[in-house]
Each structure stands twice: as structure tokens, then as C-alpha cells.
């Protein structure tokens, strides 16, 4: 674990969880715009949650980078190891599907509604 990153055990006791998706995970371990911003989640003490499909989606995005020669195969393997070592709590996707179908992450109205009910939005 890199300096400054909290262990999964330390995260478990530290406040409101943050739900992350593959786009954030890709930024953590690939040179992407907004990578610095995404990296702040790794030093935060809050637990990280994601659908169980997230690591697969991130690996697919990294594989596309390998095919475009933006990333080495060895970096892909290390990114997967690093992602799984973060201790992100993965939730079964099937159980989330009907609720997720009602959401739109780019929907500003949804973002305002979430804020007004106290649901944290990472921006």
C-alpha cells in the first residue's frame, strides 16, 4: 500500500461510505484527466463501495488502453492487483439492478435531490 493510503481496516471505521464506479478506478491506476482528484478518495478515511461488476469494467477499460498502447500489459496486471487490494466492499450487481435502472448519474436534478436528502455526491 502506498504512503498516505489507508488500510481497508482503517476505512471500515471511518464515516459515510463513498460509492465508486469503474471510471474512478481507471483513474486511480492509469494516467487519466482528473486522476489527482480521484486519488483523493484513496487517502480519505471513508469506506469505498461498488457494484461487484466494477473491477471487471475497470479491467476492460485498462485492456482497451493496452490495445491502444496507452498502457503496458504488466501495468494492467498491477492495476488489477492494486484495485483488489483496496478493500472496496463489492455488492452483488443483480440486487442493485432495479434501483439502479431508475437513476441517471448525469442527471443534475437527481444530484440536487441527493444533496437535499443528505446523500453525499462526490464531485
Residue pairs with C-beta under 8 A, 6 or more apart in sequence:
1 7
1 85
4 42
4 43
5 42
5 43
5 86
6 14
6 42
6 43
6 44
6 45
7 87
8 86
8 87
9 87
10 45
11 45
11 46
11 47
11 48
11 87
12 47
12 87
14 45
14 46
14 47
15 45
15 46
15 47
16 46
16 120
17 46
17 47
17 48
17 49
17 89
18 41
18 44
18 46
18 47
18 48
18 49
18 120
18 122
19 48
19 49
19 50
20 41
20 48
20 49
20 50
20 54
20 88
21 50
21 51
21 54
21 57
22 54
22 55
22 57
22 58
22 60
22 61
23 61
24 38
24 41
25 50
25 54
25 55
25 57
25 58
25 83
26 32
26 58
26 61
26 62
27 34
27 35
27 37
27 38
27 39
28 35
28 38
28 39
28 42
28 79
28 82
28 83
29 62
29 75
29 78
29 79
29 82
29 83
30 61
30 62
30 65
30 70
30 71
30 75
30 79
31 70
32 38
41 48
41 122
42 86
47 89
48 86
48 87
48 88
48 89
49 88
49 89
49 90
49 91
50 88
50 89
50 90
50 91
51 90
51 91
51 92
51 93
51 96
51 100
52 90
52 91
52 92
52 93
53 93
54 88
54 90
55 80
55 83
55 84
55 90
58 79
58 80
58 83
59 76
59 79
59 80
62 71
62 75
62 76
62 79
62 80
63 76
65 71
65 76
66 72
66 73
66 75
66 76
71 79
103 110
104 110
111 121
114 120
114 121
115 121
